[in-house]
Amino acid sequence: MKLYYWQKELPFQYPFTISMGRSKTFQPTLIVALQLGDYVGFGEAPAISYYNVTVEDMVAEIEKKRPQIEKFALTEPERYWHYLHHLMPENPFLVAALDMACWDLFGHIKGKLLYQLWDTKWVNTPKTDYTIGLDTIENMVKKMKAKPWPIYKIKLGAEDDIEIVRALRKHSSANFRIDANAGWTLEEAMQKIPILKDLGVELIEQPLAKDDWKGMEILYHHSELPIIADESCVSEHDVEKCAEHFHGINIKLTKCSGITPAIRMINKARELNLKVMMGCMNESTIGSAAIANFLPQLDFVDMDGPLLHKEDLANGLNYDFGEVSINGRKGLGIMPSFLN
């Protein structure tokens, strides 16, 4: 196989802010491509600062191990993921991008979309939410009103959390989901969740610190709303640990190291009767299309990356008031536009 890569920056429509003051105005991302004969597959890995991942570090790893990455004789993506996992065990984001590109390539070779390769049918696909980042209440209301949508994911973790949701609720009857990004204490969560339930909130994502397992166990048994793990569920090894602490998990393809382990995470979550959400890390349509192929297997989805950016890197997904469809017919179903 032949490897190519591109470094990109995706500017946000609005500054993207979450709890504890973490904010950014653009999303750095790495795009990779694997070519085998006439077939090409693409993958993406956004760089996330709180996981200490940079595009520059991923590029350095590529250049260091390019010969090994390219020499693999492709038979099936799962084998390539295992090869990459052992080749670059400390770089799951890069492995995820290459795994995604391999699946896209494999789908083109087989002439099928990924969800078809997995023998799933395009039925009962959940609607994606649209994220409202932390801001002043006035600005959060403006963002919501500028994007009418059936489900909003609202970032919280501020002193005026309840006031924010009350203000937003005055302007919308949409479904609300809350993401505290580990910004609450157990006491705050116990106080806020009953009020949020009365305000029509559907679920709470990662209310407590990622390693506060004792607090999560208490909240799991007392919460009036489903609790979904995010920062507490990074890799497939975390899924079983989340049982009896969360009601579901949010799988991020980038941080779990790709499509291949995500498949195993879903299977394990179902064994444990955990709800399954898949979330984005502000990917372009390239990474979002990988999420889209999982839609028939999900209970909830957060794949609004392309909606949050001023520009995109590919065509292939259609967003229609929360409903997502794939336009392409092979692999991820996308056509890169940044190459034009």
N, C-alpha and C positions, 0 to 999 in steps of 0.2 A: 504494500500500500504506500501511497505518497501522501505526506502530511503538509497542510498549509494552515496558516493562522493569521488573524487580524486583531489588532487592538482597537477598541471602540469606546466612545463615551456617549451615553444616551441622556440628553438633558430632560429634566422633569418639567411637566406643565406648571407645577407648584413645588416649592421646597418640600422635600419629603422628610417629615419629622415624626419620631416615635418617642417613647418614654425615655427619661433620663437625659433629655436634651440632645439626643442623637439625630442629626439632621444632615441632609445632603441635597445638592441642586442638580447633580447628574449621577448616572450609574456607570462606573467603569465595567467593561465586560470584554471577555475574550471569546472570539469566534474561531472554531477550528473546522477543518474539512479533511476528510479522508477520501482518497481517490483510488479506485481499483478498476483498471481498464477504462471503459466509458462511463462508469458509474461514480457518483460523488455523493457523500453524505456530510451533513453539517451538524455541529453541536455548539453549545454555548455554556459558558461559566461566568456569571457575574462575580466581581470581586467584592467581598464584604469585609469591612474593616474590623468589626467585632469578632470575626473568626480569623483575623490576622492573615487574610488572603489578599494579595495584590495581583494585578495583571502582570506586572513586571516579574514577580516571582514565578508565576506559571510559565511565562515565556522563557525564563532562564532554565526551568526544568525541561521544557520542550527541547531547547537547543542542546542541553546536556545529554538527553536520552533519545534524541531523534532517531538514531539508527535502530535502537531496540523497538521503539514505537512503530516504526515503519516495516520492520522485517517480519512481523507476525503473519502467518498464513491463515487468512480468515476462512473459517468454516461456519461458525455461529457466534453471535455477539457475546453470549454468556462466557465462552472460553476466552475471548479477548478481554472482557472485564477482569476475570481472574488473573490473567497475565499482567494487565496494567496495575491491578491492585497490589500485586507483589513487587512490581517494578517501581511503583511510586506510592508506597504505603502512607507517606506523610502528606500527600497532595490529593485529597479526595475531590476537590473542586475540578482540578484538571482531569482526573480520571473520569469524572462525571461528563465533562464536555466531550472527551474522546469516546466514551461509551455511547453517548447520544449520537455522535457522528457515525459510529459503527452501526447502530440500529437503523439510522436513516439510510445508510449505504446498503445494508442488508435488505431493507424494505424495497429499495429501488431494484436490487438484483432479483428479488422474488416477485416484484410487480404488485405489492400490496401495501396498504397502510399498516402501521404498527398494531392498531387495535384488531385488525383482521388477522395478522400473524398470531395474535394471542387468542384467537377464537372467541372474541367478545363481539356482541352485536351493539349497534348504535341505538340503544334504547335506555330510557330512564336516566338520561344524562343530567346532572345537576347544573343549575345556573351559577355563573360566577358572580361573586360580589365585586364591588368597586370600593377602593380604599379612600377614606378621608383621613389624612394625616393630622397629627396634633398641630394646633394653631390657636389663635384667638377664637372665641366662640363665633364672633361675627364672620371671620374668614372661613371657618369650617362650615357655617351655614351657606355662605356664598359658593363654596366648592360643591356642596351637595346640590344646591339649586341649579348649578351650571351643568350638572350631569344627572338627569333623572334616571333612576335605576331601581330595580326591584329589591336588591339586597345591598346594603352598605356594610363594609367592614370599618369600624370606627376605632382609631388608635386612641387609647387612653393611657393613664399613668400620671395624671396631673392632679393638683389639689381640687380643681373644679370639675372632676369627671362627671358627677351627676348633673351639674348645671349644663355641661356640654350636651349630654344625651337628651336632657329635657328640652333644650333649645332646638336641637335637631328634630326631635319628635314633633314639635309644633309645625314643622314644615314638610313632614313626610310620613306616610303610613307604611313605608317600605319595611322590609325585614332588616333588623339591626343585628350585627355580630360585633362583639367587643374583643379587641386585642390589646391586652395590657403590657405585652412584651416584658413580662417579669417585673413589672413596676409596682406591684402592691405587696403589702404585708398580709399575713393571714387575717389579722383583725380588720384591715381595710376591705379585704375580699368578702368577709362574712357580713360586713355592714352594707357594702355596695350591691352585692349580687341580688338580694331580694328586691331592692329598689329598681335595679335594672330589669329584672323580670317583669315588674309592673309596667315598665316603659316599653315592653314589647321586644326585648332582646332575646335572641334565639340561643346563643352559646357564648361562652367566654374562652378566649384563647390565652394560654400561658399567664395566669394571674400572678403566680409567685416566682421567686428566683428558681433557676433551673435545677439547683441542687437541694431545694427545700422539700425533700421527699416526705418528711414527717408532716409538714404543713399541708402538702398536697393530699396526703392520706386523710387528714381531718376534713379538708374541704371536699374531697371526693364523696365522703359519706354525708355531708351536710348541705352541699350546694343545691339550690333550687333550679340551677341551670346546668346543662352539660359543660364539662371542662375538657378542653382539647389541649394536648401537649404540643408545644413547638420547640422552644429552646431545650426542653427536657428530652426531646426525641430527635437526636441528630442522626444516628446510624441505626442499622438493623439490630444491633445489639441492645438498643434501648427499648425496643418495643415491648418485650416481656416485662421489663421493669416498670413500664407505664401502667400495666394492668393493676387494678385496685388503687390506683392513684389518679387516673384520668379516665374519662368516659370515651375518649378517642384520641387519635394522634394526627398531627399535621406532617405529612411527608414533603420534604423539599428535595427535589432531585439533585440539586447541586451539593447540598451539605451531606446527603446520605451516600454520595459517590456514584449516582447515576440511575439510569433506568433499570438495569439488571438487579441491584439490591432493592430497589423500590418495589419490584414485583414480589420479592420474597417478604418484604415488610407488610404488604397488603395481605398476603396469605396468612402471615403470622397474626396480624391484627384480627382477622376474621376468626381464626381459631380461638382467640381470647375474647371474642365478643366486643371488640373495640370498634367504634365508628372510625371511618377513614376519611380524612380531608387531605387534599393535596394543595400545597401553596406555592407561590412564586417568590422569587427574590429579585423582582423588578427586571426579569429577562425581557428581551425583545420577542418578536413573534417566533424566532427560531426556538428558543427554550420553551416558550409558552405552548408551541405546537406539540412538544413532547408531553406536556401535562395534558393537553387536549385528548391525546390518544388513550389516556387513562380514564377519561370521563365515565365510561360505562361501569367502571369498577368502584366509583367514589360515592360517598354520601354528601360531601361538601367540597367546594373548590374555590380557590382564590387564585385566579390567573389573569389579573388585570394589568400586568406589566405594560403591554402595548398601549393600553388606554391612558396610562400615567405619563407617557413620554411625549415629547414634542415631535419626535421622528422615530421611524422604525427601520429595521434592517432586512425585512422579508415580507412577502405576501403569502397568504395561504389560510389565514383564520378569518372568520366572520363573526363579529359580536353584534347580536341583535337583542338589546334590552336584557342582557344576562345570558341568553342562549348562545352557545358557541358551536360553530360548525367548521369542518375542515374542507377546504376547497380542492386541495390536491388529491391525487389518487395513489401515491406511492410514498413509502417511508414516513417521515414526519408530516408530509403533505404540504410542504412549504417551497417557495421559490425565493432565494435571496435576492434582494433589490440593491444592496450596497455594492454589488459587483458591476452594476450598469454604468 
